[in-house]
Amino acid sequence: MEDIVIATNNKGKINDFKVIFPDYNVIGISEIIEGFDVEETGDTFEANARLKSEAAAKALNKRVIADDSGLEVFALNGEPGVYSARYAGLDKDDNANIEKVLANLEAETNRKAQFVCVISMSAPGEETKQFKGTVQGEITLSKIGDNGFGYDPIFYIEDKNKTMAQLSPEEKSEISHRGRAIDKLKAYLEGE
C-alpha cells in the first residue's frame, strides 16, 4: 500500500483524506516530523496550500500533499476566507468561529456561501500542482448536526436537504469541496 503524506495536523482533514483514499496509507505529517507547522502568510487558498506542500516536501525530501480550505460567505465579502480556522481569534476554536459568522449574518437575508479547497502537491525537483474544489450552500440560523468539523454544522446543502454535519463521512466525501479537489488530484495521479 502506497503512502500519502498530508501536510496537516488537523485530524478532521486527515480523516477526510482517509475516506477518499482507502487504497493508500494516509499519514499526517506529525507522525513523521513532530511539531511541523508552516505559517499561512498567503492571501489566497492557493498561496497557503503551496507554502505548506513545498515546505513539507523539502523537509521530507518526498512527495507531499497539503490543502488550504475555508468558508466564503458572499454577504460578508468572502469572509472568513483564508482566515476560516482563526476567524474569531488565533486559537482555532470551531464554536467561536461559527458564532462569529452567525453574529455577522444576523440581519442578513442573503446567506449564500461556498466551501473552497485547494490541494497542492509538491515533490523535490518537480513543479507544484494544484487542484481546486468548491461546494455551494447557505448558512443556517443555528448549528445542526454532529458530524464533521469546522463550519459543517451551519453549512446547508439544498440538494441533500442537510447540513454538512448531518452527512455521513462517505456522503460528505462525495460532494464536499475537499472531495471534489481530491477527485481532480486522483485523476491527475491516474493519468486521466
ChimeraX attribute file (.defattr): number of C-alpha atoms within 10 A of each C-alpha:
attribute: neighborCount
match mode: 1-to-1
recipient: residues
	/A:1	8
	/A:2	8
	/A:3	12
	/A:4	19
	/A:5	25
	/A:6	24
	/A:7	28
	/A:8	23
	/A:9	16
	/A:10	12
	/A:11	11
	/A:12	13
	/A:13	18
	/A:14	18
	/A:15	16
	/A:16	19
	/A:17	22
	/A:18	16
	/A:19	16
	/A:20	20
	/A:21	15
	/A:22	10
	/A:23	11
	/A:24	15
	/A:25	14
	/A:26	20
	/A:27	18
	/A:28	21
	/A:29	23
	/A:30	16
	/A:31	11
	/A:32	11
	/A:33	13
	/A:34	9
	/A:35	10
	/A:36	16
	/A:37	15
	/A:38	15
	/A:39	8
	/A:40	17
	/A:41	10
	/A:42	13
	/A:43	11
	/A:44	15
	/A:45	22
	/A:46	20
	/A:47	16
	/A:48	23
	/A:49	26
	/A:50	25
	/A:51	20
	/A:52	26
	/A:53	28
	/A:54	23
	/A:55	19
	/A:56	27
	/A:57	21
	/A:58	15
	/A:59	13
	/A:60	15
	/A:61	14
	/A:62	14
	/A:63	20
	/A:64	26
	/A:65	27
	/A:66	26
	/A:67	27
	/A:68	24
	/A:69	26
	/A:70	23
	/A:71	25
	/A:72	21
	/A:73	22
	/A:74	15
	/A:75	15
	/A:76	17
	/A:77	9
	/A:78	13
	/A:79	18
	/A:80	20
	/A:81	21
	/A:82	24
	/A:83	21
	/A:84	22
	/A:85	20
	/A:86	15
	/A:87	20
	/A:88	19
	/A:89	12
	/A:90	9
	/A:91	11
	/A:92	15
	/A:93	14
	/A:94	18
	/A:95	14
	/A:96	15
	/A:97	22
	/A:98	22
	/A:99	16
	/A:100	15
	/A:101	21
	/A:102	19
	/A:103	12
	/A:104	13
	/A:105	18
	/A:106	11
	/A:107	8
	/A:108	11
	/A:109	8
	/A:110	13
	/A:111	19
	/A:112	17
	/A:113	21
	/A:114	21
	/A:115	21
	/A:116	23
	/A:117	26
	/A:118	27
	/A:119	26
	/A:120	28
	/A:121	25
	/A:122	27
	/A:123	20
	/A:124	15
	/A:125	10
	/A:126	9
	/A:127	10
	/A:128	16
	/A:129	15
	/A:130	19
	/A:131	20
	/A:132	23
	/A:133	20
	/A:134	20
	/A:135	17
	/A:136	18
	/A:137	20
	/A:138	18
	/A:139	24
	/A:140	17
	/A:141	13
	/A:142	11
	/A:143	19
	/A:144	17
	/A:145	14
	/A:146	14
	/A:147	16
	/A:148	20
	/A:149	15
	/A:150	21
	/A:151	23
	/A:152	24
	/A:153	24
	/A:154	24
	/A:155	28
	/A:156	24
	/A:157	18
	/A:158	11
	/A:159	8
	/A:160	12
	/A:161	10
	/A:162	16
	/A:163	26
	/A:164	28
	/A:165	22
	/A:166	20
	/A:167	19
	/A:168	12
	/A:169	17
	/A:170	12
	/A:171	13
	/A:172	22
	/A:173	19
	/A:174	13
	/A:175	17
	/A:176	21
	/A:177	23
	/A:178	30
	/A:179	24
	/A:180	21
	/A:181	21
	/A:182	24
	/A:183	19
	/A:184	18
	/A:185	21
	/A:186	15
	/A:187	10
	/A:188	12
	/A:189	9
	/A:190	8
	/A:191	7
	/A:192	8
